[in-house]
Amino acid sequence: MSAPATPPNPTLFFETINAYQRTAALKAAVDLGVFNAFGGVPATAGELADRCQCPVRGIRILCDSLTLFGFLTKDDSRYAPTSDTAFFLDKNSPAYLGNAIKFLTAPGIKDAFDGLTSTIKNGKVHASEEGTTAPDHPVWIDFARTMGPMMFGPAQGAAALVELDTSRDTKVLDISASHGTFGIALAQKSPRSHLVALDWEAVLAVTEENAKAAGLGDRFSKIVGNAFTVDLGSNYDVVLVPNFLHHFNIADCTGFLKKVKAALRPGGKVVIVEFVPNDDRISPPSSASFSLVMLGTTPEGDAYTFAEYQKMLGEAGFKDAALHPLAPTAQSAVIGVA
Ligand SMILES: Nc1ncnc2c1ncn2[C@@H]1O[C@H](CSCC[C@H]([NH3+])C(=O)O)[C@@H](O)[C@H]1O
């Protein structure tokens, strides 16, 4: 075996081998309330230890590690959250990711990756036949309770891309509504809109709670059950399909989009929100890396490219498919016209 031209660098190997430690450090800091212990001013390890009620050694090592990873800065012996850390990890921020971190690191998702070798070798999810696509899978109740803030940015971005006529009654359908963040953001654009949310029954209880809290209680209704088989209703102005299609194969997605097309009024829009990698499937990293999540947790899902969505939409009878990156988030909207 020939040696690399430049001195071999093991950094990537050890960063990857030990990546679980980085996850554990971030999760411990969230659990202990470290990011909320600053009160807006830099603090020493001793001060943070007092506020978090922990021995100082652990907090000092944790904060140095979080500084190495880029979550904190350290000046002399005082630590401070970066502006991104304050935005995403302050409990009072609408974009707070603390609960999402707990969800994403809990057994429902993480266990799937403990059996990745078997999943790849056997061509099926190691944990169960259907993975997270099983009807009423309990993981989606936790998802609905925790992931809304993470979808706040994509939901605002998607809502900004479509108009709702405020001079007449309009209807919006949110497929796989979950926390409801996407449907609520769009419905709030018009006082004359009605929001219909579709998901499994237990999940819709969370959607309804959130729709009421957003002031949409009297403009909200539900469709309970399997999106592939239930009656979607008709005459919608917009059908949102956020983070749903990636769980299924292309033929099933195309068939489902035909059903969506039939539920829209002529000229109505389907708004698909997804991680959409470039054709090379390795860029941009934040979107391309999502395919691994689908490999670990679903039998046939994937992160599809825009060309693939364009083909699915074309075959389902939609016109004018267009891609809209929802920067700075890792998601994109793909919009088609019925
Ligand atoms: N066959 C199905 N029919 C209806 N809902 C489903 C089905 N399979 C999965 N779901 C729901 O689809 C959602 C996927 S997660 C995506 C949730 C939300 N749209 C968001 O973008 O954050 C979960 O809420 C599941 O309960």
The ligand as an SDF file (V2000), in Angstrom:
LIG
                    3D

 26 28  0  0  0  0  0  0  0  0999 V2000
  -48.9270    7.3020    6.2550 N   0  0  0  0  0  0  0  0  0  0  0  0
  -49.0250    8.3960    7.0080 C   0  0  0  0  0  0  0  0  0  0  0  0
  -50.2020    9.0780    7.0550 N   0  0  0  0  0  0  0  0  0  0  0  0
  -50.3180   10.2020    7.7970 C   0  0  0  0  0  0  0  0  0  0  0  0
  -49.2980   10.7410    8.5170 N   0  0  0  0  0  0  0  0  0  0  0  0
  -48.1230   10.0770    8.5030 C   0  0  0  0  0  0  0  0  0  0  0  0
  -47.9210    8.8920    7.7660 C   0  0  0  0  0  0  0  0  0  0  0  0
  -46.6430    8.4730    7.9490 N   0  0  0  0  0  0  0  0  0  0  0  0
  -46.0700    9.3760    8.7650 C   0  0  0  0  0  0  0  0  0  0  0  0
  -46.9430   10.3420    9.0990 N   0  0  0  0  0  0  0  0  0  0  0  0
  -46.6880   11.5460    9.8910 C   0  0  0  0  0  0  0  0  0  0  0  0
  -45.7320   12.2990    9.1400 O   0  0  0  0  0  0  0  0  0  0  0  0
  -44.9730   13.1180   10.0160 C   0  0  0  0  0  0  0  0  0  0  0  0
  -43.5290   13.0210    9.5550 C   0  0  0  0  0  0  0  0  0  0  0  0
  -42.4360   14.1020   10.3770 S   0  0  0  0  0  0  0  0  0  0  0  0
  -42.7580   15.6350    9.5850 C   0  0  0  0  0  0  0  0  0  0  0  0
  -43.6550   16.5140   10.4000 C   0  0  0  0  0  0  0  0  0  0  0  0
  -43.8230   17.9240    9.8960 C   0  0  0  0  0  0  0  0  0  0  0  0
  -44.5410   17.9940    8.6120 N   0  0  0  0  0  0  0  0  0  0  0  0
  -42.5070   18.6170    9.7620 C   0  0  0  0  0  0  0  0  0  0  0  0
  -42.1140   18.9440    8.6490 O   0  0  0  0  0  0  0  0  0  0  0  0
  -41.8170   18.8330   10.7700 O   0  0  0  0  0  0  0  0  0  0  0  0
  -45.2370   12.6410   11.4250 C   0  0  0  0  0  0  0  0  0  0  0  0
  -46.0350   13.5650   12.1090 O   0  0  0  0  0  0  0  0  0  0  0  0
  -46.0050   11.3220   11.2210 C   0  0  0  0  0  0  0  0  0  0  0  0
  -46.9370   11.0580   12.2460 O   0  0  0  0  0  0  0  0  0  0  0  0
  1  2  1  0
  2  3  1  0
  2  7  2  0
  3  4  2  0
  4  5  1  0
  5  6  2  0
  6  7  1  0
  6 10  1  0
  7  8  1  0
  8  9  2  0
  9 10  1  0
 10 11  1  0
 11 12  1  0
 11 25  1  0
 12 13  1  0
 13 14  1  0
 13 23  1  0
 14 15  1  0
 15 16  1  0
 16 17  1  0
 17 18  1  0
 18 19  1  0
 18 20  1  0
 20 21  2  0
 20 22  1  0
 23 24  1  0
 23 25  1  0
 25 26  1  0
M  CHG  1  19   1
M  END
$$$$
